[in-house]
């Protein structure tokens, strides 16, 4: 266990998601509803900005190109079973534009939904009331490295 009581087990599962548009994430929802005995103990979410060529290179190298740095969006966070977890901009570490997000769960388990809300980069400079909310959502059983 680390200082936060989060179980650190060698190995994890992860998935990378390309956002529909480059943007700034302001809210994250990670849903473990219906996963009572097989939900992950903890998770983290990282973000990066990639060109099309960089994305192709990352895919060829299974997302492990040397020198490329993911920036933490959500630090390692303990999850509870059968529950929705909502993290807002006060919790998030990264306020930069990203094109890709990587969800890592440890040690393994089920995630029913990852929902990212934010703003496309082209309107990030607008005043808060003028910003339309953008939603990115993935709903699936989280079972293997993708």
N, C-alpha and C positions, 0 to 999 in steps of 0.2 A: 504494500500500500504506500502511496505517496502522502505528503503532508495534508492533502485534502480528503483523504480516505477513499480515493478512487483506486480501484483495483487495476494494477498495471500487469497485464498478461502479455507475454510475447505473442506477436501476431495480431492482426486486426483485419477488418474488412473495410473496403473503401470503394467509392464510386465518384466519377468526375462528371459534371454537368456543364454543358455550354449554355449560357444564357441566350435568350432570343435577341437581346441587344446589349451592348456594353452599358453598364449602369452601376449605381451605388445601392448597396443593400442596406435597408433600414430596419428590417424585421425578419426573423427566422422562426419557422415553426417546424418542430420535429415531433412527429406523432407516433407513439408506441401503443396506441389503443389496440386492444385485442391481443397484444403480445404480453401475456401474463407470466409465463414461465420461461420465455426465451427472448426477452428484450435485452438490448445491449446495456452494459453497466455504465458506459460513458461514451461521449462523442466529442468531436471537434470539427470545425468547418474552416477551411482555408479558401482564399481567393487569389486569382492572378489575372493578368491581362496578357493575351496571346494573339499574335497575328495568325492568319490561316496557315502559313508555312510553319510557324512554331508549333501550332496544334498538330499538324501532320507529323512533325519530328517527335513530339511528345508521345503520340499514339504508337509510332514505330518503336520507341524506347520504353513502352508501357508506363508512360508518365513519370519516368525517373531519369530525365536528362541531367547530367552533372552540371552544377552551377545555376540551375533554375531554382528560384526560391518562391515558394508559396508564402503568402502573407496571411497570418491568422485573422480570421473574421470572428470566430467564436473560439475561445480557449477550451482546453479539455474541461468538460462539464459533466457532472454526474447526471444520469437519467433515471427515471423511475418507470416501473412496468405499468402497462395499461393506462397511459396518461398522455396528454398533449403538453408539449413544452414550448413556451413562447418566449423569445428573446428579442428585445427591442434595441433601439439605437444606443441606449445607455449601457447596455451589456456588450455591444459589439466593439471590437478593437479596431477594425479597419473602416475607414470612411472614404476610401479611394474607389475609383472606377475599376470594375473587374469585368472579364468576359467569361470566366470559368470559375466554378466552385467545386471543391472536393470535400465530401463528407467522409469522415473516418469514424468507425464505431469499434469499440473494444469491449470485450474480446470478440464477440460476434452476437448476432441476434436479429430480431425483426424490427424494422422501421416501416410503418405503414405509409408515411408521407413526409416528404421534405418540401416545405413551401418557403420560398424566398420572396420578400416584397421589397420594392425599392423604386428608384427612378432611373429612366434611361439617361445616359450621359448628356444627351443633347439638351435636356431641360433641367439639369442639376443646378443651374444658376438662377432658376425662377424662385420667386417667393413661395413659402410653404403652402399657402392657400391656392396657388396657381398650379401646383404640381399634380398631375394625374398619378394615381397609384398604379404601379406595375406589378404583376404577379407572375412568378415562375413556380410551377408546381410539378412534383414528381410523386405519383402514387403507385407504389408497387411493393411487393415483398422484397426486403433487402437480404439476399441470401448468398451472394458470391461477389468476388472481385470482378468488376466490369471493366 
